[in-house]
Amino acid sequence: MSPVGITDGILFGMGNPLLDISAHGDQEFLDKYGLKANNAILAEDQHMPLYDEMVSRFKVSYVAGGATQNALRTAQWLLSRPNASTFFGCVGRDATSEKLSDAARADGVNVVYQYNDSTPTGRCAVVVTQGGQCRSLCAHLAAANCFTAAHLEDTAHWALVEKAHYFYVSGFFLTVSIESILKVAQFAAKHNRVFMMNLSAPFLSQFFKDQQMKAFPYVDILFGNETEAATFSAEQNLGTTDIKEIALKAAALPKENTKRSRMVVFTQGELEVVVALDGKVQTFPVGKVDDVLDTNGAGDAFVGGFLAQYIQGRPLEVCVRCGVYAAQAVIQCEGCTFPERPEFVE
């Protein structure tokens, strides 16, 4: 029996499909490559050797990754209803993309990749430190960086966009194709459907500010964590470091679709979740998890858990509680993976 109101392709996502190469590392390794705990960057030339070094120095695991794809995989796990979501992103025509596709489809996501014949599928180094409490991401986008709006313009592909009622794009995709983001966002606004984005990483608010603010007026729900919120506030001159005030001010920024108020959802690890909507702030408890194995994917899992309930019209409290449940389930596993069956109870 399908969850209430769930149809094929009701949730649509675009992002960077990456193979996560994950390992428990150390501070020395972070320092060697200029990485910081609980941060995410794009790989530059000096970072290229780290992928092979991780494999030779540490015990690594390979997990289907990419922020948007992870969020959709999490939502599918909770919905237990295949093909409720559709994912677009660019990969190479190689064995890695086959692994990614197989893994995402096994989780129930309808992946519709754009293929690049000359560039390999992207990878993301995930260096876990401090006993699983911190993770540092270094993404080599490779083929993921080659996504073009032409993939959307294919008639069969655009029909999948038209079928959706909820759209989610991670902030990382701002570095790839703002044209594609705007095309989908404008469709959502025109048809009064829900368009959602994530701040995703501090560097995006700093170095991709123009792209971010082109998309921002279309954002109906904004996700982020406390570090990303602080950087966004500084870059946008919001004049506050208080996370509740940042959420309120971000929610009040100019918006294209005035039929919907913007909701802002900020997580803070084990501290309360902050939600701003219609000039008011609500907070929701989280609590501590003792058996943390790997915090990678926690933010994506929170979004996936939230969306699994939100697209069914559940109350905000249930959406947040499911997001917290999903995040806490994931941090007790290696990478963005889950127990066999969810145990969330509404």
Secondary structure, 3 states (H helix, E strand, C coil): CCCCCCCCCCEEEECCCEEEEEEECCHHHHHHCCCCCCEEEECCHHHCCHHHHHHHHCCEEEEEECHHHHHHHHHHHHHCCCCCEEEECEEECCHHHHHHHHHHHHCCCEECCEEECCCCCEEEEEEEEHHHCEEEEEEECHHHHHCCCHHHHCHHHHHHHHHCCEEEECHHHHHCCHHHHHHHHHHHHHCCCEEEEECCCHHHHHHCHHHHHHHHHHCCEEEEEHHHHHHHHHHCCCCCCCHHHHHHHHHCCCCCCCCCCCEEEEEECCEEEEEEECCEEEEECCCCCCCCCCCCCHHHHHHHHHHHHHCCCCCHHHHHHHHHHHHHHHCCCCCCCCCCCCCCCC
